Amino acid sequence: MTERKVTFTREQIAAYAEASGDMNPIHLDDEFARSVGLPSLIAHGMLQMGIAATVAGEAAGGPHRLRRLAVRFAGMVVPGDTVTFSAEQVGEGKLEVKAFNQHGEAVLTKSVAEYGTHG
C-alpha cells in the first residue's frame, strides 16, 4: 500500500486556486464561506483528487501507467485538516484509493484507479 499524509494550509489552497483559475470565494474567504453555511473556507475537491492521483501513480509504478481515476467527494477539507491518502492493490491493474481526515472521516469514497500492467 502507498500512503501520504497531507496537512492542508490556507497558502496551499490559495496557490491551487491561482494555478487552477478556480477563484470561488468558498476556497479563499472565510467570511463568505461561513455566509453560505460552510465551517470556513474549504479545499478544492480537485486539489484532493490531484493528491490522490499522485499516490495512485506511485502505487501503480509511475504516473505514466495510470489509465483512469474516479473518486466521489464525500467530505469537506478545511485548513489544518490532515488527510491520509492511500492506494492499495485490489486486482490486476486496479487500485482502491482512500482518503480519511484526522478524525477518521472519509473525504473521498468509491474511489478507484486503473493502470496499465505493461510499460
DSSP file (Angstrom, degrees, kcal/mol; ACC not computed):
  #  RESIDUE AA STRUCTURE BP1 BP2  ACC     N-H-->O    O-->H-N    N-H-->O    O-->H-N    TCO  KAPPA ALPHA  PHI   PSI    X-CA   Y-CA   Z-CA
    1    1 A M              0   0    0      0, 0.0     2,-0.4     0, 0.0    87,-0.2   0.000 360.0 360.0 360.0 139.8    0.0    0.0    0.0
    2    2 A T  E     +A   87   0A   0     85,-2.3    85,-2.2    53,-0.0     2,-0.3  -0.891 360.0 178.9-105.7 137.3    1.2    3.5   -0.8
    3    3 A E  E     -A   86   0A   0     -2,-0.4     2,-0.3    83,-0.2    83,-0.2  -0.984  14.6-178.8-142.2 147.6    0.2    6.3    1.6
    4    4 A R  E     -A   85   0A   0     81,-2.5    81,-3.1    -2,-0.3     2,-0.5  -0.974  14.7-149.5-147.5 133.8    0.8   10.0    2.0
    5    5 A K  E     -A   84   0A   0     -2,-0.3     2,-0.4    79,-0.2    79,-0.2  -0.886  16.9-174.7-103.2 132.5   -0.4   12.4    4.8
    6    6 A V  E     -A   83   0A   0     77,-2.6    77,-3.0    -2,-0.5     2,-0.7  -0.992  16.4-155.2-129.6 126.2   -1.1   16.0    3.8
    7    7 A T  E     -A   82   0A   0     -2,-0.4    75,-0.2    75,-0.3     2,-0.2  -0.906  26.7-135.3 -97.8 116.1   -1.9   18.8    6.2
    8    8 A F        -     0   0    0     73,-2.5    72,-3.2    -2,-0.7     2,-0.3  -0.476  22.9-167.6 -76.3 138.4   -3.8   21.4    4.1
    9    9 A T     >  -     0   0    0     70,-0.2     4,-2.3    -2,-0.2     5,-0.2  -0.851  34.2-118.3-122.7 159.2   -2.9   25.0    4.6
   10   10 A R  H  > S+     0   0    0     -2,-0.3     4,-2.7     1,-0.2     5,-0.2   0.890 117.1  53.7 -59.7 -39.4   -4.6   28.3    3.5
   11   11 A E  H  > S+     0   0    0      2,-0.2     4,-2.5     1,-0.2    -1,-0.2   0.910 108.3  48.3 -64.4 -42.9   -1.5   29.0    1.4
   12   12 A Q  H  > S+     0   0    0      2,-0.2     4,-2.3     1,-0.2    -1,-0.2   0.921 113.1  47.7 -62.8 -44.6   -1.7   25.7   -0.4
   13   13 A I  H  X S+     0   0    0     -4,-2.3     4,-2.3     1,-0.2    -2,-0.2   0.911 113.2  48.1 -64.6 -42.5   -5.4   26.2   -1.1
   14   14 A A  H  X S+     0   0    0     -4,-2.7     4,-2.3     2,-0.2    -2,-0.2   0.894 110.9  51.1 -64.6 -40.1   -4.8   29.8   -2.3
   15   15 A A  H  X S+     0   0    0     -4,-2.5     4,-2.6     1,-0.2    -2,-0.2   0.898 110.7  48.7 -64.4 -39.9   -2.0   28.6   -4.6
   16   16 A Y  H  X S+     0   0    0     -4,-2.3     4,-2.8     2,-0.2     6,-0.4   0.914 108.9  53.6 -65.5 -41.1   -4.2   25.9   -6.1
   17   17 A A  H  X>S+     0   0    0     -4,-2.3     4,-1.7     1,-0.2     5,-0.6   0.930 112.1  44.8 -57.3 -46.1   -6.9   28.5   -6.7
   18   18 A E  H  <5S+     0   0    0     -4,-2.3    -2,-0.2     1,-0.2    -1,-0.2   0.931 115.5  46.1 -63.9 -47.0   -4.5   30.7   -8.5
   19   19 A A  H  <5S+     0   0    0     -4,-2.6    -2,-0.2     1,-0.2    -1,-0.2   0.865 119.8  39.6 -66.1 -36.3   -3.0   27.8  -10.6
   20   20 A S  H  <5S-     0   0    0     -4,-2.8    -1,-0.2    -5,-0.2    -2,-0.2   0.680 102.4-126.2 -87.8 -18.4   -6.4   26.3  -11.5
   21   21 A G  T  <5 +     0   0    0     -4,-1.7     2,-1.3    -5,-0.3    -3,-0.2   0.513  68.2 132.6  81.9   4.3   -8.2   29.6  -12.1
   22   22 A D      < +     0   0    0     -5,-0.6    -1,-0.2    -6,-0.4    -2,-0.1  -0.715  20.2 162.8 -91.5  89.7  -10.9   28.5   -9.6
   23   23 A M        +     0   0    0     -2,-1.3    -1,-0.1    -3,-0.1     5,-0.1   0.037  11.7 154.3 -98.3  25.4  -11.2   31.6   -7.5
   24   24 A N    >   -     0   0    0      1,-0.2     3,-2.3     2,-0.1     4,-0.3  -0.328  49.5-129.5 -53.6 128.8  -14.5   30.7   -6.0
   25   25 A P  G >> S+     0   0    0      0, 0.0     4,-2.7     0, 0.0     3,-0.9   0.675 102.1  74.6 -63.0 -15.8  -14.7   32.6   -2.7
   26   26 A I  G 34 S+     0   0    0      1,-0.2    16,-2.3     2,-0.2    14,-0.1   0.729 102.2  44.4 -65.8 -17.2  -15.7   29.4   -0.7
   27   27 A H  G <4 S+     0   0    0     -3,-2.3    -1,-0.2    14,-0.2   -10,-0.1   0.503 126.8  27.1 -98.7  -7.2  -12.0   28.5   -1.2
   28   28 A L  T <4 S+     0   0    0     -3,-0.9     2,-0.5    -4,-0.3    -2,-0.2   0.612 109.4  59.0-129.8 -20.2  -10.5   31.8   -0.3
   29   29 A D     X  -     0   0    0     -4,-2.7     4,-2.8     1,-0.2    -1,-0.2  -0.929  50.6-165.8-130.4 108.4  -12.7   33.8    2.0
   30   30 A D  H  > S+     0   0    0     -2,-0.5     4,-2.8     1,-0.2     5,-0.2   0.916  92.7  51.8 -56.0 -46.4  -13.7   32.5    5.5
   31   31 A E  H  > S+     0   0    0      1,-0.2     4,-1.7     2,-0.2    -1,-0.2   0.927 112.8  44.3 -60.7 -45.8  -16.4   35.1    5.9
   32   32 A F  H  > S+     0   0    0      2,-0.2     4,-0.9     1,-0.2    -1,-0.2   0.938 112.3  52.6 -63.7 -45.4  -18.0   34.3    2.6
   33   33 A A  H ><>S+     0   0    0     -4,-2.8     5,-2.4    -8,-0.4     3,-0.9   0.917 110.6  47.5 -57.6 -44.9  -17.7   30.6    3.2
   34   34 A R  H ><5S+     0   0    0     -4,-2.8     3,-1.7     1,-0.2    -1,-0.2   0.845 104.0  62.3 -64.9 -32.6  -19.5   30.9    6.5
   35   35 A S  H 3<5S+     0   0    0     -4,-1.7    -1,-0.2     1,-0.3    -2,-0.2   0.720 105.5  46.8 -67.6 -19.5  -22.2   33.1    4.9
   36   36 A V  T <<5S-     0   0    0     -4,-0.9    -1,-0.3    -3,-0.9    -2,-0.2   0.173 129.9 -92.8-107.3  16.9  -23.2   30.1    2.7
   37   37 A G  T < 5S+     0   0    0     -3,-1.7    -3,-0.2     1,-0.3    -2,-0.1   0.549  81.7 131.1  92.9   8.4  -23.2   27.6    5.6
   38   38 A L      < -     0   0    0     -5,-2.4    -1,-0.3    -6,-0.2     3,-0.1  -0.593  63.7-123.9 -91.1 157.4  -19.7   26.2    5.4
   39   39 A P  S    S-     0   0    0      0, 0.0     2,-0.3     0, 0.0    -5,-0.1   0.815  82.1 -43.5 -70.0 -29.0  -17.5   25.9    8.6
   40   40 A S  S    S-     0   0    0     -7,-0.1   -11,-0.1   -14,-0.1   -10,-0.1  -0.906  95.5 -36.8-173.6-170.8  -14.7   28.0    6.9
   41   41 A L        -     0   0    0     -2,-0.3     2,-0.3    -3,-0.1   -14,-0.2  -0.360  66.3-145.4 -61.6 153.6  -13.1   28.2    3.6
   42   42 A I        -     0   0    0    -16,-2.3    36,-0.2    36,-0.2     2,-0.1  -0.890  12.3-105.6-125.9 154.1  -12.7   24.7    2.1
   43   43 A A        -     0   0    0     34,-3.2    34,-0.3    -2,-0.3     2,-0.1  -0.446  44.5 -98.8 -73.4 148.7  -10.1   23.0   -0.1
   44   44 A H     >  -     0   0    0      1,-0.1     4,-1.6    -2,-0.1     3,-0.3  -0.436  21.7-135.2 -64.7 137.3  -10.9   22.3   -3.7
   45   45 A G  H  > S+     0   0    0      1,-0.2     4,-2.5     2,-0.2     5,-0.2   0.877 107.1  56.0 -60.0 -37.7  -12.1   18.8   -4.5
   46   46 A M  H  > S+     0   0    0      2,-0.2     4,-2.2     1,-0.2    -1,-0.2   0.790 101.4  56.8 -70.4 -25.6   -9.8   18.7   -7.5
   47   47 A L  H  > S+     0   0    0     -3,-0.3     4,-1.8     2,-0.2    -1,-0.2   0.931 110.0  45.5 -64.1 -45.0   -6.8   19.5   -5.2
   48   48 A Q  H  X S+     0   0    0     -4,-1.6     4,-2.5     1,-0.2    -2,-0.2   0.913 112.3  51.1 -62.8 -42.8   -7.7   16.5   -3.2
   49   49 A M  H  X S+     0   0    0     -4,-2.5     4,-2.5     1,-0.2    -1,-0.2   0.880 106.8  54.7 -64.4 -36.8   -8.1   14.4   -6.4
   50   50 A G  H  X S+     0   0    0     -4,-2.2     4,-1.9     2,-0.2    -1,-0.2   0.902 109.2  46.7 -62.6 -40.9   -4.7   15.5   -7.6
   51   51 A I  H  X S+     0   0    0     -4,-1.8     4,-2.2     2,-0.2    -2,-0.2   0.916 111.7  51.5 -66.4 -42.2   -3.1   14.3   -4.5
   52   52 A A  H  X S+     0   0    0     -4,-2.5     4,-2.6     1,-0.2    -2,-0.2   0.892 108.7  51.9 -60.2 -39.2   -5.0   11.0   -4.7
   53   53 A A  H  X S+     0   0    0     -4,-2.5     4,-2.7     2,-0.2    -1,-0.2   0.879 107.3  52.4 -65.3 -37.9   -3.8   10.7   -8.3
   54   54 A T  H  X S+     0   0    0     -4,-1.9     4,-2.0     2,-0.2    -2,-0.2   0.925 111.8  45.6 -62.7 -44.4   -0.2   11.2   -7.2
   55   55 A V  H  X S+     0   0    0     -4,-2.2     4,-2.3     2,-0.2    -2,-0.2   0.915 113.7  49.2 -65.8 -42.9   -0.5    8.5   -4.6
   56   56 A A  H  X S+     0   0    0     -4,-2.6     4,-2.0     1,-0.2    -2,-0.2   0.900 109.2  53.2 -63.1 -40.2   -2.2    6.2   -7.1
   57   57 A G  H  <>S+     0   0    0     -4,-2.7     5,-3.0     2,-0.2     4,-0.5   0.899 108.8  48.9 -61.7 -41.0    0.5    6.9   -9.7
   58   58 A E  H ><5S+     0   0    0     -4,-2.0     3,-1.1     1,-0.2    -1,-0.2   0.926 112.3  48.4 -62.8 -44.3    3.2    5.9   -7.1
   59   59 A A  H 3<5S+     0   0    0     -4,-2.3    -2,-0.2     1,-0.2    -1,-0.2   0.805 108.5  55.2 -66.1 -29.0    1.3    2.7   -6.3
   60   60 A A  T 3<5S-     0   0    0     -4,-2.0    -1,-0.2    -5,-0.2    -2,-0.2   0.544 124.4-100.3 -82.3  -7.0    0.9    1.9  -10.0
   61   61 A G  T < 5S-     0   0    0     -3,-1.1    -3,-0.2    -4,-0.5    -2,-0.1   0.601  91.5  -7.7  96.8  13.0    4.7    2.1  -10.6
   62   62 A G  S > <S-     0   0    0     -5,-3.0     3,-1.9    -6,-0.2     4,-0.4  -0.358  74.6-100.1 137.6 145.5    4.6    5.6  -12.1
   63   63 A P  G >  S+     0   0    0      0, 0.0     3,-1.2     0, 0.0    -1,-0.1   0.773 114.0  69.7 -62.6 -25.8    2.1    8.1  -13.2
   64   64 A H  G 3  S+     0   0    0      1,-0.2    52,-0.1    -3,-0.1    -2,-0.1   0.681  93.9  58.8 -65.1 -16.4    2.5    7.2  -16.9
   65   65 A R  G <  S+     0   0    0     -3,-1.9    51,-2.9    -8,-0.2    -1,-0.2   0.659  78.9 107.7 -87.9 -16.5    0.8    3.9  -16.1
   66   66 A L  E <   +B  115   0A   0     -3,-1.2    49,-0.3    -4,-0.4     3,-0.1  -0.393  34.6 168.6 -65.0 136.4   -2.5    5.4  -14.8
   67   67 A R  E     +     0   0A   0     47,-3.2     2,-0.3     1,-0.4    48,-0.2   0.623  63.9   7.7-116.7 -28.6   -5.3    5.0  -17.2
   68   68 A R  E     -B  114   0A   0     46,-1.7    46,-2.5     2,-0.0    -1,-0.4  -0.985  51.6-174.2-158.5 142.3   -8.4    6.0  -15.1
   69   69 A L  E     +B  113   0A   0     -2,-0.3     2,-0.4    44,-0.2    44,-0.2  -0.972   8.8 177.3-141.3 127.7   -9.1    7.6  -11.8
   70   70 A A  E     +B  112   0A   0     42,-2.5    42,-2.2    -2,-0.4     2,-0.3  -0.997   6.1 170.6-131.0 135.0  -12.6    8.0  -10.4
   71   71 A V  E     -     0   0A   0     -2,-0.4     2,-0.5    40,-0.2    39,-0.2  -0.944  26.9-140.2-137.5 159.9  -13.5    9.5   -6.9
   72   72 A R  E     -B  109   0A   0     37,-1.7    37,-2.5    -2,-0.3     2,-0.6  -0.993  24.3-132.0-118.5 122.9  -16.6   10.6   -5.0
   73   73 A F  E     +B  108   0A   0     -2,-0.5    35,-0.2    35,-0.2     3,-0.1  -0.655  36.3 166.2 -75.8 118.4  -16.1   13.7   -2.9
   74   74 A A        +     0   0    0     33,-2.3     2,-0.3    -2,-0.6    34,-0.2   0.576  52.4  18.0-115.4 -14.2  -17.6   12.7    0.4
   75   75 A G  S    S-     0   0    0     32,-1.3    -1,-0.2    30,-0.1     2,-0.2  -0.995  74.0-102.1-158.5 156.2  -16.5   15.3    2.9
   76   76 A M        -     0   0    0     -2,-0.3     2,-0.5    -3,-0.1   -32,-0.1  -0.525  24.4-151.1 -82.3 148.3  -15.1   18.8    3.2
   77   77 A V        -     0   0    0    -34,-0.3   -34,-3.2    -2,-0.2   -29,-0.0  -0.986  15.6-172.2-119.0 126.8  -11.4   19.6    4.0
   78   78 A V    >   -     0   0    0     -2,-0.5     3,-2.4   -36,-0.2   -70,-0.3  -0.777  40.4 -74.5-114.8 160.4  -10.6   22.8    5.8
   79   79 A P  T 3  S+     0   0    0      0, 0.0   -70,-0.2     0, 0.0     3,-0.1  -0.272 120.9  30.7 -54.0 136.5   -7.2   24.4    6.5
   80   80 A G  T 3  S+     0   0    0    -72,-3.2     2,-0.2     1,-0.4   -71,-0.1   0.137  87.3 128.4  97.4 -18.5   -5.5   22.5    9.3
   81   81 A D    <   -     0   0    0     -3,-2.4   -73,-2.5   -73,-0.1     2,-0.6  -0.478  50.1-147.3 -68.8 139.4   -7.0   19.1    8.4
   82   82 A T  E     -A    7   0A   0    -75,-0.2     2,-0.5    -2,-0.2    20,-0.4  -0.955  16.6-166.7-107.6 119.7   -4.5   16.3    7.9
   83   83 A V  E     -A    6   0A   0    -77,-3.0   -77,-2.6    -2,-0.6     2,-0.7  -0.907  12.1-148.3-111.7 131.8   -5.7   13.9    5.3
   84   84 A T  E     -AC   5 100A   0     16,-3.0    16,-1.8    -2,-0.5     2,-0.4  -0.893  15.3-165.7 -99.5 116.7   -4.2   10.4    4.7
   85   85 A F  E     +AC   4  99A   0    -81,-3.1   -81,-2.5    -2,-0.7     2,-0.3  -0.834  12.9 174.8 -99.8 137.0   -4.4    9.4    1.1
   86   86 A S  E     -AC   3  98A   0     12,-2.6    12,-2.5    -2,-0.4     2,-0.4  -0.980  21.3-162.1-142.9 156.5   -3.7    5.7    0.2
   87   87 A A  E     -AC   2  97A   0    -85,-2.2   -85,-2.3    -2,-0.3     2,-0.4  -0.987  14.8-176.8-138.7 127.3   -3.8    3.4   -2.8
   88   88 A E  E     - C   0  96A   0      8,-2.4     8,-3.1    -2,-0.4     2,-0.1  -0.983  31.7-109.3-131.7 136.3   -3.9   -0.4   -2.4
   89   89 A Q  E     + C   0  95A   0     -2,-0.4     6,-0.2     6,-0.2     3,-0.1  -0.398  39.2 164.7 -60.7 128.1   -3.9   -3.1   -5.0
   90   90 A V  E     -     0   0A   0      4,-2.5     2,-0.3     1,-0.5     5,-0.2   0.297  65.2 -18.0-128.5   5.5   -7.3   -4.9   -5.2
   91   91 A G  E >  S- C   0  94A   0      3,-1.0     3,-2.1     0, 0.0    -1,-0.5  -0.923  97.9 -44.2 169.5 172.5   -6.9   -6.7   -8.5
   92   92 A E  T 3  S-     0   0    0      1,-0.3     3,-0.1    -2,-0.3    25,-0.1  -0.425 127.9  -6.5 -62.0 119.6   -4.8   -6.8  -11.7
   93   93 A G  T 3  S+     0   0    0     -2,-0.3    22,-2.1     1,-0.2     2,-0.4   0.692 114.9 109.6  70.1  19.4   -4.3   -3.2  -12.8
   94   94 A K  E <   -CD  91 114A   0     -3,-2.1    -4,-2.5    20,-0.2    -3,-1.0  -0.991  43.4-173.8-135.8 134.8   -6.7   -1.9  -10.2
   95   95 A L  E     -CD  89 113A   0     18,-3.0    18,-2.2    -2,-0.4     2,-0.6  -0.959  21.0-137.6-123.6 140.8   -6.2    0.1   -7.0
   96   96 A E  E     -CD  88 112A   0     -8,-3.1    -8,-2.4    -2,-0.4     2,-0.4  -0.878  25.1-157.0 -92.0 128.3   -8.6    1.2   -4.3
   97   97 A V  E     +CD  87 111A   0     14,-2.0    14,-0.6    -2,-0.6     2,-0.3  -0.904  14.4 178.5-110.6 132.9   -7.9    4.8   -3.4
   98   98 A K  E     -C   86   0A   0    -12,-2.5   -12,-2.6    -2,-0.4     2,-0.3  -0.938  14.8-171.3-133.0 154.4   -8.9    6.2    0.0
   99   99 A A  E     +CD  85 108A   0      9,-0.9     8,-2.9    -2,-0.3     9,-1.4  -0.925  10.5 174.4-147.9 123.0   -8.7    9.5    1.8
  100  100 A F  E     -CD  84 106A   0    -16,-1.8   -16,-3.0    -2,-0.3     6,-0.2  -0.969  23.0-132.0-128.0 141.5   -9.5   10.0    5.5
  101  101 A N    >   -     0   0    0      4,-2.7     3,-2.2    -2,-0.4   -18,-0.2  -0.222  43.6 -86.0 -81.8-178.7   -9.1   13.1    7.7
  102  102 A Q  T 3  S+     0   0    0    -20,-0.4   -19,-0.1     1,-0.3    -1,-0.1   0.616 128.4  57.7 -66.3 -12.6   -7.5   13.1   11.1
  103  103 A H  T 3  S-     0   0    0      2,-0.2    -1,-0.3   -21,-0.1     3,-0.1   0.368 119.8-107.1 -96.2   3.3  -10.9   12.2   12.7
  104  104 A G  S <  S+     0   0    0     -3,-2.2     2,-0.4     1,-0.3    -2,-0.1   0.586  74.1 141.8  81.7  10.4  -11.2    9.0   10.6
  105  105 A E        -     0   0    0      1,-0.1    -4,-2.7     2,-0.0    -1,-0.3  -0.720  54.6-118.1 -89.2 133.0  -13.9   10.5    8.4
  106  106 A A  E     + D   0 100A   0     -2,-0.4    -6,-0.3    -6,-0.2     3,-0.1  -0.478  30.3 176.7 -69.2 133.4  -13.8    9.7    4.7
  107  107 A V  E    S+     0   0A   0     -8,-2.9   -33,-2.3     1,-0.3   -32,-1.3   0.583  77.4  33.8-108.6 -19.3  -13.2   12.7    2.4
  108  108 A L  E    S+BD  73  99A   0     -9,-1.4    -9,-0.9   -35,-0.2    -1,-0.3  -0.998  74.3 172.0-129.4 135.9  -13.1   10.6   -0.8
  109  109 A T  E     +B   72   0A   0    -37,-2.5   -37,-1.7    -2,-0.4     3,-0.1  -0.870  56.7  29.5-135.2 170.9  -15.1    7.4   -1.2
  110  110 A K  E    S+     0   0A   0     -2,-0.3     2,-0.5     1,-0.2    -1,-0.2   0.877  83.4 159.5  47.3  43.9  -15.9    4.9   -4.0
  111  111 A S  E     + D   0  97A   0    -14,-0.6   -14,-2.0    -3,-0.2     2,-0.3  -0.839  13.8 167.8-107.1 131.8  -12.5    5.8   -5.4
  112  112 A V  E     -BD  70  96A   0    -42,-2.2   -42,-2.5    -2,-0.5     2,-0.4  -0.995  18.2-159.7-142.7 145.2  -10.7    3.5   -7.9
  113  113 A A  E     -BD  69  95A   0    -18,-2.2   -18,-3.0    -2,-0.3     2,-0.4  -0.977   7.0-160.7-123.0 140.5   -7.6    3.8  -10.1
  114  114 A E  E     -BD  68  94A   0    -46,-2.5   -47,-3.2    -2,-0.4   -46,-1.7  -0.940  14.2-179.1-117.4 144.3   -6.9    1.6  -13.1
  115  115 A Y  E     -B   66   0A   0    -22,-2.1     2,-0.3    -2,-0.4   -49,-0.2  -0.972  32.3-100.2-143.2 156.2   -3.5    1.3  -14.6
  116  116 A G        -     0   0    0    -51,-2.9   -23,-0.1    -2,-0.3   -22,-0.0  -0.547  20.9-154.2 -73.9 137.1   -1.7   -0.5  -17.4
  117  117 A T  S    S+     0   0    0     -2,-0.3     2,-0.4     2,-0.1    -1,-0.1   0.469  77.1  64.5 -92.7  -2.4    0.3   -3.5  -16.3
  118  118 A H              0   0    0      1,-0.1    -2,-0.1   -53,-0.1    -1,-0.0  -0.975 360.0 360.0-122.2 135.5    2.7   -3.3  -19.2
  119  119 A G              0   0    0     -2,-0.4    -1,-0.1     0, 0.0    -2,-0.1   0.449 360.0 360.0  90.6 360.0    5.2   -0.4  -19.8
